Amino acid sequence: MNPSDHGAQAERTGLAWRRTALAATACTLLLLHTAARRGWGTAVVPVAFAGAMVITLTAVGAIRERALRRPETPKPLNPILAVTTSALVVATAAALIAVR
């Protein structure tokens, strides 16, 4: 077995992050459609947060997958990235509730 081969862990993790980012992208597009139908205005706020969340999910997923593919033991996810992603999810939910 190749010492740099960590099994399918890196691939599974990368796929999970991509799947989450894809689902968030679909939700963002639905929010964008709703904002367009409402005449933009304040309905753009959740779209902006959701778009930032998609970008963050994609970036964090790529960083994590690369970390898992390295031959040495991977370090845990950087807490700043985890808090940023979580904060964007909460901000998006709060913006959705506020705009309704």
Jmol script that loads the backbone (N, CA, C; Angstrom):
load data "model"
ATOM      1  N   MET A   1       0.848  -1.182   0.000  1.00  0.00           N
ATOM      2  CA  MET A   1       0.000   0.000   0.000  1.00  0.00           C
ATOM      3  C   MET A   1       0.891   1.240   0.000  1.00  0.00           C
ATOM      4  N   ASN A   2       0.549   2.168  -0.799  1.00  0.00           N
ATOM      5  CA  ASN A   2       1.291   3.409  -0.933  1.00  0.00           C
ATOM      6  C   ASN A   2       1.155   4.229   0.358  1.00  0.00           C
ATOM      7  N   PRO A   3       2.259   4.723   0.938  1.00  0.00           N
ATOM      8  CA  PRO A   3       2.145   5.489   2.188  1.00  0.00           C
ATOM      9  C   PRO A   3       1.340   6.769   2.046  1.00  0.00           C
ATOM     10  N   SER A   4       1.253   7.325   0.853  1.00  0.00           N
ATOM     11  CA  SER A   4       0.476   8.552   0.675  1.00  0.00           C
ATOM     12  C   SER A   4      -1.008   8.277   0.433  1.00  0.00           C
ATOM     13  N   ASP A   5      -1.368   6.990   0.385  1.00  0.00           N
ATOM     14  CA  ASP A   5      -2.754   6.634   0.134  1.00  0.00           C
ATOM     15  C   ASP A   5      -3.509   6.541   1.457  1.00  0.00           C
ATOM     16  N   HIS A   6      -4.424   7.428   1.671  1.00  0.00           N
ATOM     17  CA  HIS A   6      -5.230   7.430   2.889  1.00  0.00           C
ATOM     18  C   HIS A   6      -6.575   6.759   2.631  1.00  0.00           C
ATOM     19  N   GLY A   7      -6.637   5.902   1.646  1.00  0.00           N
ATOM     20  CA  GLY A   7      -7.904   5.277   1.306  1.00  0.00           C
ATOM     21  C   GLY A   7      -8.802   6.255   0.592  1.00  0.00           C
ATOM     22  N   ALA A   8     -10.076   6.053   0.783  1.00  0.00           N
ATOM     23  CA  ALA A   8     -11.049   6.903   0.096  1.00  0.00           C
ATOM     24  C   ALA A   8     -11.493   8.081   0.957  1.00  0.00           C
ATOM     25  N   GLN A   9     -10.839   8.291   2.097  1.00  0.00           N
ATOM     26  CA  GLN A   9     -11.259   9.359   3.004  1.00  0.00           C
ATOM     27  C   GLN A   9     -11.233  10.731   2.339  1.00  0.00           C
ATOM     28  N   ALA A  10     -10.146  11.044   1.667  1.00  0.00           N
ATOM     29  CA  ALA A  10     -10.036  12.355   1.014  1.00  0.00           C
ATOM     30  C   ALA A  10     -11.091  12.513  -0.069  1.00  0.00           C
ATOM     31  N   GLU A  11     -11.309  11.459  -0.824  1.00  0.00           N
ATOM     32  CA  GLU A  11     -12.299  11.542  -1.900  1.00  0.00           C
ATOM     33  C   GLU A  11     -13.709  11.701  -1.337  1.00  0.00           C
ATOM     34  N   ARG A  12     -14.037  10.933  -0.301  1.00  0.00           N
ATOM     35  CA  ARG A  12     -15.368  11.048   0.310  1.00  0.00           C
ATOM     36  C   ARG A  12     -15.587  12.426   0.901  1.00  0.00           C
ATOM     37  N   THR A  13     -14.572  12.942   1.577  1.00  0.00           N
ATOM     38  CA  THR A  13     -14.691  14.271   2.172  1.00  0.00           C
ATOM     39  C   THR A  13     -14.871  15.334   1.090  1.00  0.00           C
ATOM     40  N   GLY A  14     -14.063  15.250   0.035  1.00  0.00           N
ATOM     41  CA  GLY A  14     -14.186  16.207  -1.063  1.00  0.00           C
ATOM     42  C   GLY A  14     -15.551  16.154  -1.722  1.00  0.00           C
ATOM     43  N   LEU A  15     -16.058  14.941  -1.925  1.00  0.00           N
ATOM     44  CA  LEU A  15     -17.389  14.798  -2.528  1.00  0.00           C
ATOM     45  C   LEU A  15     -18.480  15.354  -1.622  1.00  0.00           C
ATOM     46  N   ALA A  16     -18.347  15.145  -0.326  1.00  0.00           N
ATOM     47  CA  ALA A  16     -19.342  15.672   0.613  1.00  0.00           C
ATOM     48  C   ALA A  16     -19.361  17.203   0.591  1.00  0.00           C
ATOM     49  N   TRP A  17     -18.169  17.821   0.585  1.00  0.00           N
ATOM     50  CA  TRP A  17     -18.109  19.281   0.518  1.00  0.00           C
ATOM     51  C   TRP A  17     -18.678  19.789  -0.805  1.00  0.00           C
ATOM     52  N   ARG A  18     -18.366  19.094  -1.910  1.00  0.00           N
ATOM     53  CA  ARG A  18     -18.907  19.518  -3.218  1.00  0.00           C
ATOM     54  C   ARG A  18     -20.420  19.376  -3.249  1.00  0.00           C
ATOM     55  N   ARG A  19     -20.934  18.286  -2.696  1.00  0.00           N
ATOM     56  CA  ARG A  19     -22.375  18.063  -2.668  1.00  0.00           C
ATOM     57  C   ARG A  19     -23.064  19.159  -1.852  1.00  0.00           C
ATOM     58  N   THR A  20     -22.474  19.522  -0.737  1.00  0.00           N
ATOM     59  CA  THR A  20     -23.036  20.590   0.093  1.00  0.00           C
ATOM     60  C   THR A  20     -23.002  21.922  -0.645  1.00  0.00           C
ATOM     61  N   ALA A  21     -21.888  22.215  -1.309  1.00  0.00           N
ATOM     62  CA  ALA A  21     -21.781  23.463  -2.079  1.00  0.00           C
ATOM     63  C   ALA A  21     -22.774  23.486  -3.234  1.00  0.00           C
ATOM     64  N   LEU A  22     -22.985  22.344  -3.871  1.00  0.00           N
ATOM     65  CA  LEU A  22     -23.947  22.279  -4.974  1.00  0.00           C
ATOM     66  C   LEU A  22     -25.373  22.515  -4.479  1.00  0.00           C
ATOM     67  N   ALA A  23     -25.718  21.924  -3.344  1.00  0.00           N
ATOM     68  CA  ALA A  23     -27.048  22.156  -2.765  1.00  0.00           C
ATOM     69  C   ALA A  23     -27.219  23.623  -2.378  1.00  0.00           C
ATOM     70  N   ALA A  24     -26.169  24.218  -1.807  1.00  0.00           N
ATOM     71  CA  ALA A  24     -26.227  25.641  -1.445  1.00  0.00           C
ATOM     72  C   ALA A  24     -26.351  26.512  -2.687  1.00  0.00           C
ATOM     73  N   THR A  25     -25.706  26.107  -3.782  1.00  0.00           N
ATOM     74  CA  THR A  25     -25.818  26.849  -5.044  1.00  0.00           C
ATOM     75  C   THR A  25     -27.254  26.808  -5.556  1.00  0.00           C
ATOM     76  N   ALA A  26     -27.874  25.630  -5.483  1.00  0.00           N
ATOM     77  CA  ALA A  26     -29.269  25.508  -5.925  1.00  0.00           C
ATOM     78  C   ALA A  26     -30.186  26.406  -5.089  1.00  0.00           C
ATOM     79  N   CYS A  27     -29.971  26.424  -3.781  1.00  0.00           N
ATOM     80  CA  CYS A  27     -30.771  27.299  -2.907  1.00  0.00           C
ATOM     81  C   CYS A  27     -30.524  28.766  -3.224  1.00  0.00           C
ATOM     82  N   THR A  28     -29.280  29.113  -3.513  1.00  0.00           N
ATOM     83  CA  THR A  28     -28.947  30.500  -3.856  1.00  0.00           C
ATOM     84  C   THR A  28     -29.655  30.919  -5.141  1.00  0.00           C
ATOM     85  N   LEU A  29     -29.684  30.022  -6.111  1.00  0.00           N
ATOM     86  CA  LEU A  29     -30.384  30.333  -7.366  1.00  0.00           C
ATOM     87  C   LEU A  29     -31.883  30.502  -7.139  1.00  0.00           C
ATOM     88  N   LEU A  30     -32.453  29.701  -6.266  1.00  0.00           N
ATOM     89  CA  LEU A  30     -33.875  29.874  -5.937  1.00  0.00           C
ATOM     90  C   LEU A  30     -34.114  31.208  -5.228  1.00  0.00           C
ATOM     91  N   LEU A  31     -33.210  31.577  -4.337  1.00  0.00           N
ATOM     92  CA  LEU A  31     -33.325  32.889  -3.677  1.00  0.00           C
ATOM     93  C   LEU A  31     -33.186  34.022  -4.686  1.00  0.00           C
ATOM     94  N   LEU A  32     -32.287  33.855  -5.634  1.00  0.00           N
ATOM     95  CA  LEU A  32     -32.099  34.862  -6.677  1.00  0.00           C
ATOM     96  C   LEU A  32     -33.364  35.018  -7.515  1.00  0.00           C
ATOM     97  N   HIS A  33     -33.985  33.899  -7.843  1.00  0.00           N
ATOM     98  CA  HIS A  33     -35.241  33.924  -8.605  1.00  0.00           C
ATOM     99  C   HIS A  33     -36.336  34.648  -7.809  1.00  0.00           C
ATOM    100  N   THR A  34     -36.423  34.337  -6.514  1.00  0.00           N
ATOM    101  CA  THR A  34     -37.418  34.993  -5.659  1.00  0.00           C
ATOM    102  C   THR A  34     -37.160  36.488  -5.561  1.00  0.00           C
ATOM    103  N   ALA A  35     -35.897  36.863  -5.428  1.00  0.00           N
ATOM    104  CA  ALA A  35     -35.555  38.292  -5.343  1.00  0.00           C
ATOM    105  C   ALA A  35     -35.929  39.015  -6.631  1.00  0.00           C
ATOM    106  N   ALA A  36     -35.702  38.361  -7.761  1.00  0.00           N
ATOM    107  CA  ALA A  36     -36.048  38.975  -9.048  1.00  0.00           C
ATOM    108  C   ALA A  36     -37.561  39.152  -9.178  1.00  0.00           C
ATOM    109  N   ARG A  37     -38.312  38.193  -8.700  1.00  0.00           N
ATOM    110  CA  ARG A  37     -39.782  38.285  -8.788  1.00  0.00           C
ATOM    111  C   ARG A  37     -40.350  39.332  -7.844  1.00  0.00           C
ATOM    112  N   ARG A  38     -39.675  39.559  -6.713  1.00  0.00           N
ATOM    113  CA  ARG A  38     -40.142  40.553  -5.743  1.00  0.00           C
ATOM    114  C   ARG A  38     -39.700  41.964  -6.082  1.00  0.00           C
ATOM    115  N   GLY A  39     -38.857  42.101  -7.085  1.00  0.00           N
ATOM    116  CA  GLY A  39     -38.390  43.432  -7.460  1.00  0.00           C
ATOM    117  C   GLY A  39     -37.116  43.837  -6.760  1.00  0.00           C
ATOM    118  N   TRP A  40     -36.307  42.881  -6.411  1.00  0.00           N
ATOM    119  CA  TRP A  40     -34.999  43.072  -5.780  1.00  0.00           C
ATOM    120  C   TRP A  40     -35.154  43.703  -4.412  1.00  0.00           C
ATOM    121  N   GLY A  41     -34.769  44.914  -4.195  1.00  0.00           N
ATOM    122  CA  GLY A  41     -34.893  45.539  -2.873  1.00  0.00           C
ATOM    123  C   GLY A  41     -34.147  44.768  -1.800  1.00  0.00           C
ATOM    124  N   THR A  42     -34.806  44.579  -0.650  1.00  0.00           N
ATOM    125  CA  THR A  42     -34.162  43.892   0.473  1.00  0.00           C
ATOM    126  C   THR A  42     -34.031  42.393   0.254  1.00  0.00           C
ATOM    127  N   ALA A  43     -34.710  41.840  -0.731  1.00  0.00           N
ATOM    128  CA  ALA A  43     -34.632  40.409  -1.012  1.00  0.00           C
ATOM    129  C   ALA A  43     -33.245  40.005  -1.512  1.00  0.00           C
ATOM    130  N   VAL A  44     -32.411  40.986  -1.835  1.00  0.00           N
ATOM    131  CA  VAL A  44     -31.055  40.698  -2.313  1.00  0.00           C
ATOM    132  C   VAL A  44     -30.122  40.336  -1.153  1.00  0.00           C
ATOM    133  N   VAL A  45     -30.454  40.751   0.048  1.00  0.00           N
ATOM    134  CA  VAL A  45     -29.577  40.501   1.202  1.00  0.00           C
ATOM    135  C   VAL A  45     -29.351  39.002   1.430  1.00  0.00           C
ATOM    136  N   PRO A  46     -30.419  38.172   1.493  1.00  0.00           N
ATOM    137  CA  PRO A  46     -30.162  36.735   1.656  1.00  0.00           C
ATOM    138  C   PRO A  46     -29.390  36.136   0.478  1.00  0.00           C
ATOM    139  N   VAL A  47     -29.612  36.661  -0.716  1.00  0.00           N
ATOM    140  CA  VAL A  47     -28.887  36.173  -1.895  1.00  0.00           C
ATOM    141  C   VAL A  47     -27.395  36.448  -1.736  1.00  0.00           C
ATOM    142  N   ALA A  48     -27.049  37.621  -1.246  1.00  0.00           N
ATOM    143  CA  ALA A  48     -25.637  37.963  -1.052  1.00  0.00           C
ATOM    144  C   ALA A  48     -24.991  37.061  -0.008  1.00  0.00           C
ATOM    145  N   PHE A  49     -25.684  36.842   1.116  1.00  0.00           N
ATOM    146  CA  PHE A  49     -25.144  35.947   2.143  1.00  0.00           C
ATOM    147  C   PHE A  49     -25.016  34.518   1.618  1.00  0.00           C
ATOM    148  N   ALA A  50     -26.027  34.065   0.897  1.00  0.00           N
ATOM    149  CA  ALA A  50     -25.989  32.703   0.359  1.00  0.00           C
ATOM    150  C   ALA A  50     -24.867  32.558  -0.670  1.00  0.00           C
ATOM    151  N   GLY A  51     -24.655  33.559  -1.499  1.00  0.00           N
ATOM    152  CA  GLY A  51     -23.557  33.511  -2.465  1.00  0.00           C
ATOM    153  C   GLY A  51     -22.204  33.451  -1.781  1.00  0.00           C
ATOM    154  N   ALA A  52     -22.045  34.233  -0.721  1.00  0.00           N
ATOM    155  CA  ALA A  52     -20.794  34.184   0.053  1.00  0.00           C
ATOM    156  C   ALA A  52     -20.619  32.821   0.705  1.00  0.00           C
ATOM    157  N   MET A  53     -21.722  32.240   1.148  1.00  0.00           N
ATOM    158  CA  MET A  53     -21.670  30.916   1.763  1.00  0.00           C
ATOM    159  C   MET A  53     -21.226  29.858   0.747  1.00  0.00           C
ATOM    160  N   VAL A  54     -21.732  29.940  -0.474  1.00  0.00           N
ATOM    161  CA  VAL A  54     -21.346  28.986  -1.518  1.00  0.00           C
ATOM    162  C   VAL A  54     -19.845  29.093  -1.804  1.00  0.00           C
ATOM    163  N   ILE A  55     -19.366  30.310  -1.930  1.00  0.00           N
ATOM    164  CA  ILE A  55     -17.932  30.513  -2.199  1.00  0.00           C
ATOM    165  C   ILE A  55     -17.100  29.957  -1.052  1.00  0.00           C
ATOM    166  N   THR A  56     -17.524  30.215   0.179  1.00  0.00           N
ATOM    167  CA  THR A  56     -16.792  29.721   1.343  1.00  0.00           C
ATOM    168  C   THR A  56     -16.819  28.197   1.408  1.00  0.00           C
ATOM    169  N   LEU A  57     -17.969  27.589   1.174  1.00  0.00           N
ATOM    170  CA  LEU A  57     -18.067  26.129   1.188  1.00  0.00           C
ATOM    171  C   LEU A  57     -17.156  25.499   0.141  1.00  0.00           C
ATOM    172  N   THR A  58     -17.125  26.090  -1.036  1.00  0.00           N
ATOM    173  CA  THR A  58     -16.270  25.570  -2.102  1.00  0.00           C
ATOM    174  C   THR A  58     -14.797  25.685  -1.732  1.00  0.00           C
ATOM    175  N   ALA A  59     -14.405  26.820  -1.198  1.00  0.00           N
ATOM    176  CA  ALA A  59     -13.000  27.040  -0.828  1.00  0.00           C
ATOM    177  C   ALA A  59     -12.582  26.135   0.330  1.00  0.00           C
ATOM    178  N   VAL A  60     -13.403  26.065   1.364  1.00  0.00           N
ATOM    179  CA  VAL A  60     -13.064  25.239   2.520  1.00  0.00           C
ATOM    180  C   VAL A  60     -13.011  23.762   2.115  1.00  0.00           C
ATOM    181  N   GLY A  61     -13.936  23.333   1.272  1.00  0.00           N
ATOM    182  CA  GLY A  61     -13.923  21.952   0.799  1.00  0.00           C
ATOM    183  C   GLY A  61     -12.653  21.616   0.038  1.00  0.00           C
ATOM    184  N   ALA A  62     -12.211  22.518  -0.811  1.00  0.00           N
ATOM    185  CA  ALA A  62     -10.976  22.285  -1.569  1.00  0.00           C
ATOM    186  C   ALA A  62      -9.765  22.238  -0.647  1.00  0.00           C
ATOM    187  N   ILE A  63      -9.730  23.134   0.334  1.00  0.00           N
ATOM    188  CA  ILE A  63      -8.625  23.161   1.295  1.00  0.00           C
ATOM    189  C   ILE A  63      -8.592  21.859   2.099  1.00  0.00           C
ATOM    190  N   ARG A  64      -9.746  21.420   2.539  1.00  0.00           N
ATOM    191  CA  ARG A  64      -9.814  20.201   3.362  1.00  0.00           C
ATOM    192  C   ARG A  64      -9.420  18.965   2.551  1.00  0.00           C
ATOM    193  N   GLU A  65      -9.909  18.875   1.323  1.00  0.00           N
ATOM    194  CA  GLU A  65      -9.568  17.716   0.491  1.00  0.00           C
ATOM    195  C   GLU A  65      -8.063  17.659   0.234  1.00  0.00           C
ATOM    196  N   ARG A  66      -7.451  18.805  -0.057  1.00  0.00           N
ATOM    197  CA  ARG A  66      -5.998  18.839  -0.274  1.00  0.00           C
ATOM    198  C   ARG A  66      -5.243  18.416   0.975  1.00  0.00           C
ATOM    199  N   ALA A  67      -5.718  18.859   2.135  1.00  0.00           N
ATOM    200  CA  ALA A  67      -5.057  18.495   3.396  1.00  0.00           C
ATOM    201  C   ALA A  67      -5.120  16.989   3.629  1.00  0.00           C
ATOM    202  N   LEU A  68      -6.240  16.374   3.266  1.00  0.00           N
ATOM    203  CA  LEU A  68      -6.385  14.938   3.474  1.00  0.00           C
ATOM    204  C   LEU A  68      -5.574  14.115   2.474  1.00  0.00           C
ATOM    205  N   ARG A  69      -5.249  14.680   1.335  1.00  0.00           N
ATOM    206  CA  ARG A  69      -4.486  13.952   0.321  1.00  0.00           C
ATOM    207  C   ARG A  69      -2.972  13.961   0.585  1.00  0.00           C
ATOM    208  N   ARG A  70      -2.522  14.782   1.501  1.00  0.00           N
ATOM    209  CA  ARG A  70      -1.086  14.836   1.817  1.00  0.00           C
ATOM    210  C   ARG A  70      -0.666  13.552   2.527  1.00  0.00           C
ATOM    211  N   PRO A  71       0.602  13.186   2.371  1.00  0.00           N
ATOM    212  CA  PRO A  71       1.070  11.934   2.968  1.00  0.00           C
ATOM    213  C   PRO A  71       1.099  11.942   4.502  1.00  0.00           C
ATOM    214  N   GLU A  72       1.328  13.100   5.105  1.00  0.00           N
ATOM    215  CA  GLU A  72       1.368  13.139   6.566  1.00  0.00           C
ATOM    216  C   GLU A  72      -0.054  13.155   7.137  1.00  0.00           C
ATOM    217  N   THR A  73      -0.140  12.950   8.431  1.00  0.00           N
ATOM    218  CA  THR A  73      -1.439  12.939   9.098  1.00  0.00           C
ATOM    219  C   THR A  73      -2.065  14.325   8.986  1.00  0.00           C
ATOM    220  N   PRO A  74      -3.326  14.385   8.524  1.00  0.00           N
ATOM    221  CA  PRO A  74      -3.954  15.705   8.336  1.00  0.00           C
ATOM    222  C   PRO A  74      -4.251  16.390   9.659  1.00  0.00           C
ATOM    223  N   LYS A  75      -4.134  17.698   9.632  1.00  0.00           N
ATOM    224  CA  LYS A  75      -4.474  18.507  10.799  1.00  0.00           C
ATOM    225  C   LYS A  75      -5.980  18.755  10.782  1.00  0.00           C
ATOM    226  N   PRO A  76      -6.551  19.060  11.942  1.00  0.00           N
ATOM    227  CA  PRO A  76      -7.986  19.387  11.963  1.00  0.00           C
ATOM    228  C   PRO A  76      -8.273  20.653  11.162  1.00  0.00           C
ATOM    229  N   LEU A  77      -9.521  20.810  10.789  1.00  0.00           N
ATOM    230  CA  LEU A  77      -9.944  21.997  10.049  1.00  0.00           C
ATOM    231  C   LEU A  77      -9.670  23.240  10.884  1.00  0.00           C
ATOM    232  N   ASN A  78      -9.158  24.260  10.229  1.00  0.00           N
ATOM    233  CA  ASN A  78      -8.858  25.525  10.894  1.00  0.00           C
ATOM    234  C   ASN A  78     -10.149  26.082  11.513  1.00  0.00           C
ATOM    235  N   PRO A  79     -10.143  26.389  12.812  1.00  0.00           N
ATOM    236  CA  PRO A  79     -11.355  26.885  13.464  1.00  0.00           C
ATOM    237  C   PRO A  79     -11.901  28.166  12.838  1.00  0.00           C
ATOM    238  N   ILE A  80     -11.027  29.006  12.302  1.00  0.00           N
ATOM    239  CA  ILE A  80     -11.499  30.242  11.675  1.00  0.00           C
ATOM    240  C   ILE A  80     -12.366  29.928  10.459  1.00  0.00           C
ATOM    241  N   LEU A  81     -11.954  28.940   9.671  1.00  0.00           N
ATOM    242  CA  LEU A  81     -12.751  28.548   8.502  1.00  0.00           C
ATOM    243  C   LEU A  81     -14.088  27.952   8.939  1.00  0.00           C
ATOM    244  N   ALA A  82     -14.065  27.141   9.973  1.00  0.00           N
ATOM    245  CA  ALA A  82     -15.303  26.532  10.456  1.00  0.00           C
ATOM    246  C   ALA A  82     -16.264  27.585  10.993  1.00  0.00           C
ATOM    247  N   VAL A  83     -15.741  28.542  11.750  1.00  0.00           N
ATOM    248  CA  VAL A  83     -16.589  29.605  12.314  1.00  0.00           C
ATOM    249  C   VAL A  83     -17.128  30.505  11.203  1.00  0.00           C
ATOM    250  N   THR A  84     -16.301  30.818  10.212  1.00  0.00           N
ATOM    251  CA  THR A  84     -16.755  31.654   9.093  1.00  0.00           C
ATOM    252  C   THR A  84     -17.892  30.982   8.334  1.00  0.00           C
ATOM    253  N   THR A  85     -17.720  29.699   8.036  1.00  0.00           N
ATOM    254  CA  THR A  85     -18.763  28.968   7.323  1.00  0.00           C
ATOM    255  C   THR A  85     -20.043  28.925   8.138  1.00  0.00           C
ATOM    256  N   SER A  86     -19.936  28.618   9.421  1.00  0.00           N
ATOM    257  CA  SER A  86     -21.112  28.561  10.285  1.00  0.00           C
ATOM    258  C   SER A  86     -21.790  29.927  10.405  1.00  0.00           C
ATOM    259  N   ALA A  87     -20.992  30.978  10.522  1.00  0.00           N
ATOM    260  CA  ALA A  87     -21.554  32.327  10.631  1.00  0.00           C
ATOM    261  C   ALA A  87     -22.320  32.714   9.370  1.00  0.00           C
ATOM    262  N   LEU A  88     -21.799  32.323   8.217  1.00  0.00           N
ATOM    263  CA  LEU A  88     -22.511  32.628   6.970  1.00  0.00           C
ATOM    264  C   LEU A  88     -23.823  31.855   6.870  1.00  0.00           C
ATOM    265  N   VAL A  89     -23.847  30.635   7.347  1.00  0.00           N
ATOM    266  CA  VAL A  89     -25.096  29.861   7.338  1.00  0.00           C
ATOM    267  C   VAL A  89     -26.129  30.538   8.242  1.00  0.00           C
ATOM    268  N   VAL A  90     -25.703  30.937   9.426  1.00  0.00           N
ATOM    269  CA  VAL A  90     -26.617  31.598  10.360  1.00  0.00           C
ATOM    270  C   VAL A  90     -27.061  32.957   9.819  1.00  0.00           C
ATOM    271  N   ALA A  91     -26.145  33.712   9.224  1.00  0.00           N
ATOM    272  CA  ALA A  91     -26.496  35.023   8.663  1.00  0.00           C
ATOM    273  C   ALA A  91     -27.494  34.879   7.518  1.00  0.00           C
ATOM    274  N   THR A  92     -27.309  33.854   6.700  1.00  0.00           N
ATOM    275  CA  THR A  92     -28.252  33.618   5.599  1.00  0.00           C
ATOM    276  C   THR A  92     -29.635  33.293   6.154  1.00  0.00           C
ATOM    277  N   ALA A  93     -29.698  32.413   7.156  1.00  0.00           N
ATOM    278  CA  ALA A  93     -30.991  32.050   7.762  1.00  0.00           C
ATOM    279  C   ALA A  93     -31.642  33.273   8.406  1.00  0.00           C
ATOM    280  N   ALA A  94     -30.864  34.078   9.114  1.00  0.00           N
ATOM    281  CA  ALA A  94     -31.424  35.282   9.749  1.00  0.00           C
ATOM    282  C   ALA A  94     -31.928  36.276   8.703  1.00  0.00           C
ATOM    283  N   ALA A  95     -31.186  36.425   7.614  1.00  0.00           N
ATOM    284  CA  ALA A  95     -31.616  37.335   6.550  1.00  0.00           C
ATOM    285  C   ALA A  95     -32.905  36.836   5.904  1.00  0.00           C
ATOM    286  N   LEU A  96     -33.024  35.540   5.734  1.00  0.00           N
ATOM    287  CA  LEU A  96     -34.253  34.979   5.154  1.00  0.00           C
ATOM    288  C   LEU A  96     -35.449  35.243   6.044  1.00  0.00           C
ATOM    289  N   ILE A  97     -35.258  35.063   7.351  1.00  0.00           N
ATOM    290  CA  ILE A  97     -36.348  35.299   8.295  1.00  0.00           C
ATOM    291  C   ILE A  97     -36.718  36.782   8.322  1.00  0.00           C
ATOM    292  N   ALA A  98     -35.726  37.651   8.287  1.00  0.00           N
ATOM    293  CA  ALA A  98     -35.968  39.089   8.361  1.00  0.00           C
ATOM    294  C   ALA A  98     -36.666  39.625   7.108  1.00  0.00           C
ATOM    295  N   VAL A  99     -36.343  39.050   5.948  1.00  0.00           N
ATOM    296  CA  VAL A  99     -36.892  39.571   4.685  1.00  0.00           C
ATOM    297  C   VAL A  99     -38.303  39.091   4.431  1.00  0.00           C
ATOM    298  N   ARG A 100     -38.659  37.980   4.995  1.00  0.00           N
ATOM    299  CA  ARG A 100     -39.993  37.428   4.742  1.00  0.00           C
ATOM    300  C   ARG A 100     -40.995  38.478   5.004  1.00  0.00           C
TER     301      ARG A 100
END
end "model"
wireframe off; spacefill off
backbone 0.3
color backbone group
